[in-house]
Amino acid sequence: MPEVTIAAGGIIDLASKSDLDAHHERIGSLLARPSVHGQRVMGFTNTGTGPLVIDLGAPPMGMIWVPQDITVMGADPFLGTANAFIANVSAAVFAGSAPRAQQLTLGPPVTGADFANCIEAAFQIPQTIDIPATRKAIMQNEHMYVILAGTGLAAGSATVYRAVAWVLEVPFSDTALSV
């Protein structure tokens, strides 16, 4: 690389056009790499007698969510008895078009849900479930949602049900889907 010596004895390296082009290309490739970041998504629903739906939202356009875990609970994590095991209420996690609660009927089984897009099958609440990375990703046109069902809903064990999930938000690409 050529050098220029200045009067104070300092030396300045000069870059050629090809050096600058290579440097700019490297910076461009670093900026073009997809970035992955985690975030919490949450939702809630008021209590009711039939199946309930908690919508956690959808990834922004151009992104997908890879769910890592989900916590489903009663009204408040600090209300001891209100968040103790809620008898005869279970939850399941889905991806897709979130149904309205009125579209679901209490079975058994619950009908009206898209069972093909089930991410995590029925579990008792309150509970935190780890979701393996091999499960379905939530695509940019889908919602992540929880369906609550069971005879315990009619008992009004909680006034509000909440769901909180940790998701990795990844730019949509063929390589993102191969993970």
Buried (B, 14 or more C-beta within 10 A) or exposed (E): EEEEEEEEEEEEEEEEEEEEEEEEEEEEEEEEEEEEEEEEBEBBBEBBEBBBBBBBBBBEEEBBBBBBEBBBBBBEEEEEEBBEEBEEBBBBBBBBEBBEBEEBEBEEEBEBBBEEBBBBEBBBBBBBBEBEEEBBBBBBEBBBBBBBBBEBBBBEBBEBBBBBBBBBBBBBEEEBEEE
